[in-house]
Amino acid sequence: MARARAAGALAAAVVAAAGLAACSDDAAEPVGAARVASTLGPGEGMLNLVTMPGSIESGGTDPRVDWVTPFQERTGCKVGLKVAKTPEEMAGLMRDADRRYDGVAAPPEVAGRLIDEKQVVPVNTDLVDGYKKLEPKLRGLLERDGKHYGIPYVWGSNLLMYDTRTVPPPVSWAAIFDPGQARRYSGRIIMRDSPLAIAEAALYLKGGDRKLKIRDPYSLTPKQLAAAGRVLARQRPHVGEYWEPPADAVSAFAGGRAVLGQAWPYQADVLSRAGRPVRSVIPAEGVTGWMDAWLIGARAQHPNCMYQWLQWTASPDVQQQVAEWTGVAPANPQACSGDRLRSGFCAAYRVGDRNHLEKIVFAHAPSKACGGKSKKNDCTDYAEWTKVWIEATRPQTVKPQAKP
């Protein structure tokens, strides 16, 4: 899932318009899977990473935004970067036996699958200085059988945002999922363009259709997934835009094309600071959220450099840069200490707000084994979610009937 990359500069341009390293792919050698590190040695001089666009910056976009060069100068580990355009491309790169990436900044729909497929290895958190300073709720999201498979990087929540001039404060996800209510703002509703957005429809059904017995909106049986798909299909005529780049949602609200829909704290913050009359709320059914985390590749060639990178990106100063540039909440609350972040940032993004964090249902990759705990393969996986999402949100081509 793409985040609010280059948030400040891009969003400012969008609002105004509305009137307001090269990849280093080493050839693989026949090796066994990397093991969990017990000690650290000297850096190997190189580090190969996979990310989505904007996850790490080396000054190429803006010379003032660079947390790669100082790392290279301090450690001697030269960073090679492969940028994946989509989560599916990212997963494919990490699965490729002919590629030996050291680490990946994975969103939840990728992280869970890589763990299940053993494409990544557990992290020895004792070797990551500052790990215990990271948000406790986030640290447990990628824990399996007492082992930690990722170091939290950034996080966010999926809220319901509305234009206060047009829409009364919504109290439920029914505002966008119930056809009778959605019809009031038909064509001016926006939705995230991600199969994981099915979870919001599942939250709506969890409270509205008790017979479905939905517990975890990311672990759905075929019957539950089909019901969520029907909700989305009925909603589709009223959706004006499905957004993927976060700036598109900013543009929709800033330009008046949208008055209600799914958003992150990022869009609410940017629009509010630009003087736009918008607010975001947590519906009665609750909200979902996401976390990007750094994982270590199972075929890592440079594990010592990777652990140095994990320490570096977990530090408060780097977390401050990441949060400010990408427009997301830092995993290390200490990024908000002192004057690291601008006044109001951490309040807007609810950093360190434990009560807020406890209300969030954090995303995990849908899998056949419900929540990873069921011994029965009675749930649906990400491929099935993707199929339902496409069928529910994309206009279906109707083939003309043959003349008799």
C-alpha positions as CSV (number, residue, x, y, z in Angstrom):
1,M,0.0,0.0,0.0
2,A,1.6,3.4,-1.1
3,R,2.0,5.9,1.7
4,A,2.0,9.7,1.7
5,R,5.3,9.9,-0.1
6,A,6.9,13.4,-0.4
7,A,3.9,14.5,1.7
8,G,4.5,18.1,2.4
9,A,5.7,19.3,-1.0
10,L,3.2,17.3,-3.0
11,A,0.2,18.1,-0.9
12,A,1.0,21.8,-0.9
13,A,1.1,21.8,-4.7
14,V,-2.2,19.9,-4.9
15,V,-4.0,22.2,-2.5
16,A,-2.6,25.3,-4.3
17,A,-3.7,23.9,-7.7
18,A,-7.2,23.5,-6.4
19,G,-7.3,27.1,-5.4
20,L,-5.9,26.8,-2.1
21,A,19.8,4.8,-5.8
22,A,20.1,2.9,-8.2
23,C,19.3,-0.8,-7.8
24,S,22.1,-3.1,-6.8
25,D,21.1,-6.6,-7.7
26,D,23.8,-9.1,-6.9
27,A,23.6,-12.4,-8.7
28,A,22.6,-15.2,-6.4
29,E,25.0,-17.9,-5.3
30,P,23.8,-21.3,-4.2
31,V,23.4,-20.8,-0.4
32,G,21.1,-21.9,2.3
33,A,18.7,-19.6,4.0
34,A,20.1,-17.0,6.4
35,R,19.9,-17.8,10.1
36,V,18.9,-15.7,13.0
37,A,21.9,-13.6,14.0
38,S,23.3,-14.2,17.5
39,T,26.1,-11.6,17.3
40,L,27.1,-8.8,15.0
41,G,30.4,-8.6,13.1
42,P,31.8,-5.8,11.0
43,G,29.7,-4.4,8.1
44,E,30.1,-6.1,4.8
45,G,30.3,-2.8,2.9
46,M,27.0,-3.2,1.0
47,L,23.3,-3.4,1.7
48,N,20.5,-4.3,-0.8
49,L,17.0,-3.2,0.1
50,V,13.5,-3.4,-1.4
51,T,11.0,-0.6,-0.7
52,M,7.9,1.0,-2.1
53,P,8.4,4.5,-3.6
54,G,9.5,7.1,-1.0
55,S,10.2,4.7,1.9
56,I,13.8,5.8,2.1
57,E,15.4,9.0,0.7
58,S,19.0,9.8,-0.2
59,G,18.6,13.4,-1.3
60,G,17.5,12.5,-4.9
61,T,14.1,14.0,-4.5
62,D,15.1,16.9,-2.2
63,P,18.7,17.4,-1.1
64,R,17.5,18.3,2.3
65,V,15.8,14.9,2.8
66,D,18.5,12.3,3.1
67,W,18.9,9.6,5.8
68,V,20.8,7.3,3.6
69,T,24.1,9.2,3.0
70,P,24.8,9.7,6.8
71,F,24.2,6.0,7.3
72,Q,26.7,5.1,4.6
73,E,29.3,7.5,5.9
74,R,28.9,6.2,9.5
75,T,28.8,2.5,8.7
76,G,30.6,2.0,5.4
77,C,27.6,0.1,4.1
78,K,26.7,1.3,0.6
79,V,22.9,1.2,0.1
80,G,21.6,-0.4,-3.1
81,L,17.8,0.2,-3.6
82,K,15.2,-1.6,-5.6
83,V,11.9,0.3,-5.7
84,A,8.8,-1.9,-6.2
85,K,5.8,-0.2,-7.9
86,T,3.2,-2.5,-6.2
87,P,3.0,-4.7,-3.2
88,E,2.8,-7.7,-5.6
89,E,6.0,-6.8,-7.3
90,M,7.6,-6.4,-3.9
91,A,6.5,-9.9,-2.8
92,G,7.8,-11.3,-6.1
93,L,11.2,-9.8,-5.7
94,M,11.6,-11.3,-2.3
95,R,10.5,-14.7,-3.5
96,D,12.9,-14.7,-6.4
97,A,15.6,-17.3,-5.6
98,D,18.0,-15.5,-8.0
99,R,17.9,-12.3,-6.0
100,R,19.5,-11.9,-2.6
101,Y,18.0,-8.8,-0.9
102,D,19.0,-8.1,2.6
103,G,15.9,-6.4,3.7
104,V,12.4,-5.1,2.7
105,A,10.2,-2.3,4.1
106,A,7.0,-4.3,3.8
107,P,3.4,-3.2,4.2
108,P,1.1,-5.7,6.0
109,E,-0.3,-7.4,2.9
110,V,3.3,-8.4,2.0
111,A,4.9,-9.0,5.4
112,G,2.5,-11.7,6.5
113,R,2.9,-13.7,3.3
114,L,6.7,-13.4,3.3
115,I,6.8,-14.7,6.9
116,D,4.5,-17.7,6.1
117,E,6.5,-18.5,3.0
118,K,9.8,-18.3,5.0
119,Q,11.2,-15.7,2.6
120,V,12.3,-13.7,5.7
121,V,14.0,-14.7,9.0
122,P,13.3,-13.7,12.6
123,V,15.1,-10.7,14.0
124,N,17.2,-10.9,17.1
125,T,15.8,-7.7,18.7
126,D,18.6,-7.7,21.3
127,L,20.9,-6.6,18.5
128,V,18.8,-3.6,17.6
129,D,19.6,-0.7,19.8
130,G,16.4,1.3,20.6
131,Y,14.0,-1.6,19.9
132,K,12.4,-1.3,23.3
133,K,11.7,2.4,22.6
134,L,9.4,1.5,19.7
135,E,5.7,1.5,20.3
136,P,4.8,-1.7,22.2
137,K,1.6,-2.3,20.3
138,L,3.5,-2.2,17.0
139,R,6.3,-4.5,18.3
140,G,3.9,-7.4,18.7
141,L,2.2,-7.2,15.3
142,L,4.8,-9.4,13.6
143,E,5.4,-11.8,16.4
144,R,5.1,-15.5,15.6
145,D,5.6,-18.2,18.2
146,G,7.7,-15.9,20.4
147,K,9.8,-14.8,17.5
148,H,9.9,-11.2,16.0
149,Y,10.0,-11.0,12.2
150,G,10.0,-7.2,11.8
151,I,11.2,-3.9,13.2
152,P,8.3,-1.3,13.1
153,Y,9.0,1.6,10.8
154,V,5.8,3.7,10.3
155,W,2.1,3.3,10.9
156,G,-1.3,4.9,10.3
157,S,-5.0,4.5,10.6
158,N,-7.9,4.5,8.2
159,L,-10.4,7.1,9.3
160,L,-13.7,8.5,7.9
161,M,-13.2,12.1,6.7
162,Y,-15.9,14.6,5.8
163,D,-16.5,18.1,4.7
164,T,-18.1,20.0,7.6
165,R,-20.0,22.4,5.3
166,T,-21.8,19.6,3.5
167,V,-21.9,16.5,5.7
168,P,-23.2,16.2,9.3
169,P,-20.7,14.4,11.6
170,P,-20.9,10.7,10.6
171,V,-21.1,8.2,13.4
172,S,-20.9,4.9,11.5
173,W,-19.3,3.3,8.4
174,A,-22.9,3.1,7.2
175,A,-22.4,6.7,6.0
176,I,-20.5,5.3,3.0
177,F,-21.5,1.7,2.9
178,D,-25.3,1.8,3.4
179,P,-26.7,2.6,-0.1
180,G,-29.5,4.8,1.3
181,Q,-27.0,7.0,3.2
182,A,-24.3,6.9,0.5
183,R,-26.8,8.1,-2.1
184,R,-27.0,11.5,-0.5
185,Y,-23.4,12.2,-1.6
186,S,-23.4,10.0,-4.7
187,G,-20.3,10.7,-6.8
188,R,-18.6,12.6,-4.1
189,I,-17.4,9.7,-1.9
190,I,-13.8,8.4,-2.1
191,M,-12.4,5.0,-1.1
192,R,-8.8,3.7,-0.8
193,D,-7.9,1.6,-3.9
194,S,-6.7,-1.5,-2.0
195,P,-8.1,-5.0,-1.4
196,L,-7.4,-4.4,2.3
197,A,-10.2,-1.8,2.2
198,I,-12.5,-4.8,2.3
199,A,-11.8,-4.8,6.0
200,E,-13.8,-1.6,6.5
201,A,-16.8,-3.2,4.8
202,A,-16.3,-6.2,7.1
203,L,-16.2,-3.8,10.1
204,Y,-19.5,-2.4,9.0
205,L,-21.0,-5.8,8.6
206,K,-19.6,-6.9,12.0
207,G,-21.9,-4.5,13.7
208,G,-24.8,-4.6,11.2
209,D,-25.1,-8.3,10.5
210,R,-24.4,-10.3,13.6
211,K,-25.4,-13.6,11.8
212,L,-22.2,-13.4,9.9
213,K,-20.2,-13.7,13.1
214,I,-17.3,-11.6,11.9
215,R,-14.6,-11.3,14.5
216,D,-11.5,-10.2,12.7
217,P,-12.1,-8.1,9.6
218,Y,-8.9,-9.4,8.1
219,S,-9.8,-13.1,8.6
220,L,-13.0,-13.7,6.6
221,T,-14.6,-17.0,5.6
222,P,-15.8,-17.3,2.0
223,K,-19.3,-16.4,3.1
224,Q,-18.1,-13.3,5.0
225,L,-15.9,-12.2,2.2
226,A,-18.7,-12.6,-0.3
227,A,-21.0,-10.5,1.9
228,A,-18.3,-7.7,2.1
229,G,-18.0,-7.9,-1.7
230,R,-21.7,-7.3,-2.1
231,V,-21.5,-4.2,0.2
232,L,-18.7,-2.8,-2.0
233,A,-20.6,-3.6,-5.2
234,R,-23.7,-1.8,-4.0
235,Q,-21.5,1.1,-2.9
236,R,-19.7,1.4,-6.2
237,P,-22.2,3.6,-8.1
238,H,-21.8,6.3,-5.4
239,V,-18.0,6.3,-5.3
240,G,-16.4,9.2,-7.3
241,E,-12.8,8.0,-6.9
242,Y,-10.8,5.1,-5.6
243,W,-7.5,6.7,-4.5
244,E,-4.1,5.2,-4.3
245,P,-1.5,8.1,-4.1
246,P,-2.5,9.9,-0.9
247,A,-2.3,13.2,-2.7
248,D,-5.2,12.2,-4.9
249,A,-7.5,12.2,-1.8
250,V,-6.2,15.6,-0.9
251,S,-6.9,16.9,-4.4
252,A,-10.5,15.4,-4.4
253,F,-11.4,17.2,-1.1
254,A,-9.5,20.4,-2.0
255,G,-11.2,20.7,-5.4
256,G,-14.7,19.9,-4.1
257,R,-15.0,16.6,-5.9
258,A,-15.3,14.7,-2.6
259,V,-17.1,15.5,0.6
260,L,-16.9,12.1,2.4
261,G,-14.7,9.0,2.4
262,Q,-11.8,7.0,3.7
263,A,-8.7,8.9,4.6
264,W,-5.6,8.9,6.7
265,P,-4.5,11.4,9.4
266,Y,-2.2,12.7,6.7
267,Q,-5.0,14.1,4.4
268,A,-6.9,15.5,7.4
269,D,-3.8,17.3,8.6
270,V,-2.7,18.7,5.3
271,L,-6.2,20.0,4.4
272,S,-6.8,21.4,7.9
273,R,-3.5,23.3,7.8
274,A,-4.5,24.6,4.4
275,G,-7.8,26.0,5.9
276,R,-10.1,23.4,4.4
277,P,-13.2,22.6,6.5
278,V,-12.6,18.9,7.0
279,R,-12.6,16.6,10.0
280,S,-11.9,12.9,10.5
281,V,-13.7,10.6,12.9
282,I,-13.5,7.1,14.3
283,P,-16.9,5.4,13.5
284,A,-18.7,3.5,16.1
285,E,-17.6,0.2,14.6
286,G,-13.9,1.1,15.0
287,V,-11.1,1.7,12.5
288,T,-8.4,-0.4,10.9
289,G,-4.8,0.6,10.6
290,W,-1.5,-0.5,9.0
291,M,2.2,-0.7,9.8
292,D,5.2,-0.9,7.5
293,A,8.1,-2.8,9.0
294,W,11.7,-3.8,8.0
295,L,12.1,-7.5,7.5
296,I,15.4,-9.4,6.9
297,G,15.5,-11.5,3.7
298,A,16.1,-15.2,4.0
299,R,18.9,-15.0,1.5
300,A,20.6,-11.9,2.9
301,Q,24.2,-11.5,1.9
302,H,25.0,-8.6,4.2
303,P,23.3,-9.3,7.6
304,N,25.6,-7.1,9.7
305,C,24.9,-4.1,7.5
306,M,21.2,-4.9,7.7
307,Y,21.2,-4.9,11.5
308,Q,23.0,-1.6,11.4
309,W,20.3,-0.3,9.1
310,L,17.6,-1.6,11.5
311,Q,19.2,0.4,14.4
312,W,19.6,3.4,12.2
313,T,16.0,3.6,11.0
314,A,14.6,3.0,14.6
315,S,16.5,6.0,16.0
316,P,14.5,9.1,16.9
317,D,16.3,11.4,14.6
318,V,15.8,9.2,11.5
319,Q,12.2,8.4,12.6
320,Q,11.6,12.2,12.7
321,Q,12.8,12.6,9.1
322,V,10.8,9.6,7.9
323,A,7.6,10.8,9.5
324,E,7.9,14.4,8.3
325,W,8.7,13.4,4.7
326,T,6.2,10.6,4.3
327,G,3.3,12.1,6.3
328,V,2.8,9.0,8.6
329,A,3.3,8.3,12.2
330,P,6.7,7.3,13.4
331,A,7.1,3.9,15.2
332,N,9.4,5.5,17.8
333,P,7.4,8.0,19.9
334,Q,10.7,9.6,20.9
335,A,10.7,11.2,17.4
336,C,8.2,13.6,19.0
337,S,10.5,14.6,21.9
338,G,12.1,18.0,22.0
339,D,11.7,20.0,18.8
340,R,12.3,17.2,16.3
341,L,8.8,17.5,14.7
342,R,6.8,20.6,14.1
343,S,4.3,21.7,16.6
344,G,1.0,19.8,16.3
345,F,2.4,16.9,14.1
346,C,2.4,14.2,16.8
347,A,-1.1,15.3,18.1
348,A,-2.5,15.1,14.5
349,Y,-1.0,11.7,13.9
350,R,-1.9,10.4,17.4
351,V,1.7,9.4,18.2
352,G,2.0,7.9,21.7
353,D,-1.8,7.9,22.1
354,R,-2.2,4.4,23.6
355,N,-6.0,4.7,23.9
356,H,-6.2,5.4,20.2
357,L,-3.8,2.6,19.3
358,E,-5.9,0.1,21.2
359,K,-9.0,1.0,19.1
360,I,-7.2,0.2,15.9
361,V,-7.5,-3.2,14.2
362,F,-4.2,-3.4,12.5
363,A,-4.0,-5.1,9.1
364,H,-2.4,-8.4,8.5
365,A,-2.3,-10.4,5.3
366,P,-5.5,-12.4,4.9
367,S,-4.7,-16.2,4.8
368,K,-6.5,-19.5,4.6
369,A,-5.7,-20.1,8.3
370,C,-7.9,-17.6,10.1
371,G,-5.7,-15.1,11.8
372,G,-2.8,-17.6,11.7
373,K,-4.3,-19.4,14.7
374,S,-6.9,-21.8,13.2
375,K,-5.8,-25.3,12.3
376,K,-8.4,-25.4,9.6
377,N,-7.9,-23.6,6.3
378,D,-11.4,-22.2,6.5
379,C,-10.7,-18.5,5.7
380,T,-9.8,-16.6,2.5
381,D,-6.3,-15.5,1.4
382,Y,-5.1,-12.3,-0.2
383,A,-5.5,-13.6,-3.8
384,E,-9.2,-14.2,-3.1
385,W,-9.5,-10.7,-1.5
386,T,-7.9,-9.2,-4.6
387,K,-10.4,-11.0,-6.9
388,V,-13.4,-9.8,-4.9
389,W,-12.1,-6.3,-4.7
390,I,-11.7,-6.1,-8.5
391,E,-15.1,-7.6,-9.1
392,A,-16.8,-5.3,-6.7
393,T,-15.1,-2.0,-7.6
394,R,-14.3,-2.2,-11.3
395,P,-17.1,-1.8,-13.9
396,Q,-17.8,-5.2,-15.5
397,T,-17.8,-5.4,-19.2
398,V,-21.0,-6.8,-20.5
399,K,-20.6,-8.9,-23.6
400,P,-23.3,-8.2,-26.3
401,Q,-25.7,-11.1,-26.8
402,A,-25.6,-12.9,-30.1
403,K,-28.5,-12.1,-32.4
404,P,-31.0,-15.0,-32.7
